[in-house]
Amino acid sequence: MVNHSQAVRDDGIERLFTGMVTVARRMHTTGQRWTHTASDLTTAEAAMMRIVAREGSCRSGEVATQLGVGPSAVSRLLTGLCERGLVERHPDPADRRADLIGLTDLGRTTMAERRAAYLGRLRCRFADWELSRIDAATALLEELASLLATEPPDPLPPNASSTHDSTHDSTHDSEDHA
C-alpha cells in the first residue's frame, strides 16, 4: 500500500510529466507556425539540418543517433535535402568508404532565416525574464532531459514500495528538524 506522502509525491511527479508533455506539444506546434514562413522544411528536415549545422560535417549515423531514428530515415531526409541544394555529401577523408554531410551555402542561409524567425518571437515571449531566470530554466530542462534519457530501474511491486516502519520514519523526521 502506498502511504500518503508517496501518493502526494506521485501526484507531483505526474503533474510535472504532464506539464513537460504540454510544453513539448506547444513548442512543436508554435515552432512550426513561427518558422513556416522562413522555409518549407518539415520538422524532421529542420532537426537534421540543426544537427548538421551544430556538428559542422558529420556522418549520417551520427545524425540518426541524435535524432533517435534508423539509418533509412536519415537517408530519405538526406536525399530530399540534397536534391533541394540544402545539404551536400562529400567523402570522409578519414574513411573514403563513408560520406560526411554538410550544409551548403543555401542550407546555412535557410537555417539562419529560421533561427531569426523563431528567435524574434522568443525574444518577445521572454522579454520579462532576466537572464538568470532563463539560465535556471535551461539548467532544469537539461537536468530533466538527462534524467529521462537514462533507463530507470525496474519499479518495486506495489505491495513492496514501503519497507520502512512509519514509526521509524517519523522518528527520523523529528530528529532532522530538531
KOLZA-608506 format. One line per 5 residues: number of its first residue (from 1); their letters; for each residue x negated, y, z negated of C-alpha. Coordinates in Angstrom, 2 decimals, decimal comma. Each point is the difference from the previous one (the first is absolute). Layout:
# residues N
NUM	a	X/Y/Z  ...
# end
This chain:
# residues 178
1	mvnhs	0,00/0,00/0,00  -1,28/3,48/0,90  -0,22/2,37/-2,94  1,41/3,54/0,14  -3,34/1,77/0,54
6	qavrd	-0,87/-2,35/2,88  3,43/0,58/1,56  -0,52/3,79/-0,22  -3,47/-0,38/1,53  1,38/-2,23/2,77
11	dgier	2,66/2,63/0,77  -2,72/2,65/0,21  -2,11/-2,13/2,33  3,03/-0,64/2,18  0,78/3,75/0,16
16	lftgm	-3,64/0,70/0,94  0,10/-2,57/2,79  3,34/1,30/1,28  -1,41/3,53/-0,03  -3,07/-1,09/1,96
21	vtvar	2,17/-1,72/2,62  2,16/3,13/0,30  -3,08/2,21/0,44  -1,46/-2,37/2,60  3,26/0,00/2,00
26	rmhtt	0,31/3,76/-0,13  -3,64/0,45/1,01  0,50/-2,35/2,93  3,14/1,67/1,36  -1,19/3,52/-0,74
31	gqrwt	-3,43/-0,65/1,51  1,56/-1,31/3,19  2,27/3,02/0,25  -2,78/2,49/-0,74  -2,46/-1,47/2,50
36	htasd	2,45/-0,99/2,73  -0,50/3,25/1,88  -3,79/-0,23/-0,29  -0,26/-3,27/1,96  1,98/-2,96/1,16
41	lttae	-1,93/-2,53/-2,08  1,78/-2,74/-1,87  -0,69/-0,35/-3,71  -2,23/-3,03/0,67  -1,96/1,80/2,74
46	aammr	-0,53/3,02/-2,24  -1,14/-2,24/-2,86  -2,51/-1,72/2,28  -1,30/3,31/1,30  -0,40/1,35/-3,57
51	ivare	-2,15/-3,01/-0,86  -2,11/0,38/3,13  -0,35/3,75/-0,64  -1,09/-0,63/-3,59  -2,42/-2,84/0,85
56	gscrs	-1,48/1,61/3,10  -0,53/-3,10/2,10  1,16/-3,34/-1,31  0,94/-3,49/1,08  3,62/-1,00/0,50
61	gevat	-0,33/-2,54/-2,83  -0,74/2,84/-2,44  3,12/1,82/1,20  2,09/-3,17/-0,38  -1,25/-0,48/-3,56
66	qlgvg	0,77/3,58/-1,00  3,45/-0,10/1,63  0,75/-3,42/-1,46  0,93/-1,46/3,39  -1,37/-2,68/2,29
71	psavs	-2,48/0,52/2,83  2,70/-0,38/2,68  1,96/2,96/-1,42  -3,12/2,17/0,12  -0,75/-1,21/3,52
76	rlltg	3,46/1,07/1,20  -0,33/3,40/-1,67  -3,50/0,43/1,37  1,08/-0,83/3,56  2,73/2,64/-0,05
81	lcerg	-2,23/2,66/-1,57  -2,79/-0,70/2,51  2,45/0,26/2,92  1,08/3,41/-1,29  -3,60/1,17/-0,33
86	lverh	0,12/0,44/-3,80  -2,39/-2,78/-0,99  -2,91/-1,61/1,80  -1,92/-3,23/-0,37  -3,73/-0,28/0,40
91	pdpad	-2,47/-2,83/-0,64  -1,34/-0,34/-3,53  -3,77/0,54/0,24  -0,48/-2,38/-2,95  1,99/-2,77/1,71
96	rradl	0,65/0,31/3,75  2,78/-2,62/-0,24  2,07/2,38/-2,11  1,57/3,35/0,80  0,12/3,12/-2,12
101	igltd	3,07/2,21/0,07  -0,26/3,78/-0,04  2,23/2,99/0,62  -0,31/1,87/3,28  0,01/3,80/0,11
106	lgrtt	3,75/-0,17/0,70  0,41/-2,35/-2,97  -1,86/2,37/-2,32  2,10/2,93/1,25  3,21/-1,99/-0,51
111	maerr	-0,97/-0,92/-3,55  -0,97/3,60/-0,77  3,43/1,18/1,24  1,81/-2,62/-2,11  -2,06/0,95/-3,05
116	aaylg	0,75/3,70/0,49  3,73/-0,76/0,37  0,34/-1,94/-3,23  -2,49/2,02/-2,06  1,86/3,20/0,81
121	rlrcr	3,18/-1,51/-1,36  -1,71/-1,60/-3,00  -1,57/3,35/-0,93  3,53/1,43/-0,25  1,27/-2,97/-2,07
126	fadwe	-2,89/0,18/-2,46  -0,41/3,78/-0,08  0,84/0,13/-3,73  -2,39/-2,80/-0,97  -3,41/0,89/-1,41
131	lsrid	-2,96/-1,96/1,34  -0,37/-1,73/-3,38  3,55/-1,36/0,31  -0,68/-1,19/3,56  -3,19/-1,70/-1,20
136	aatal	1,81/-1,66/-2,93  2,79/-1,28/2,28  -2,59/-1,27/2,48  -1,90/-1,85/-2,72  3,21/-1,61/-1,25
141	leela	1,00/-1,08/3,52  -3,46/-1,45/0,63  0,20/-1,92/-3,28  3,46/-1,33/0,90  -1,17/-1,02/3,48
146	sllat	-2,97/-1,83/-1,49  2,15/-1,69/-2,62  2,50/-1,17/2,61  -2,75/-1,21/2,35  -1,13/-2,68/-2,45
151	eppdp	1,93/-3,21/-0,46  1,48/-0,18/-3,51  -0,35/-3,13/-2,11  2,97/-2,35/-0,06  2,64/1,38/-2,38
156	lppna	0,77/-1,84/-3,18  3,26/-1,96/-0,07  2,81/2,14/-1,48  0,09/-1,96/-3,28  -3,77/0,30/-0,48
161	ssthd	-0,30/3,79/0,49  -0,38/0,73/-3,68  -2,33/-2,13/-2,11  -0,38/2,60/-2,73  1,96/0,01/-3,23
166	sthds	2,00/3,26/-0,26  -1,18/0,46/-3,61  -3,58/-0,20/1,21  0,61/2,63/2,69  1,70/2,46/-2,36
171	thdse	-2,82/-0,44/-2,53  -2,53/0,96/2,66  2,16/2,94/1,09  0,13/1,42/-3,53  -3,74/-0,49/-0,44
176	dha	-0,72/1,74/3,30  2,07/3,03/-0,98  -1,37/0,31/-3,53
# end
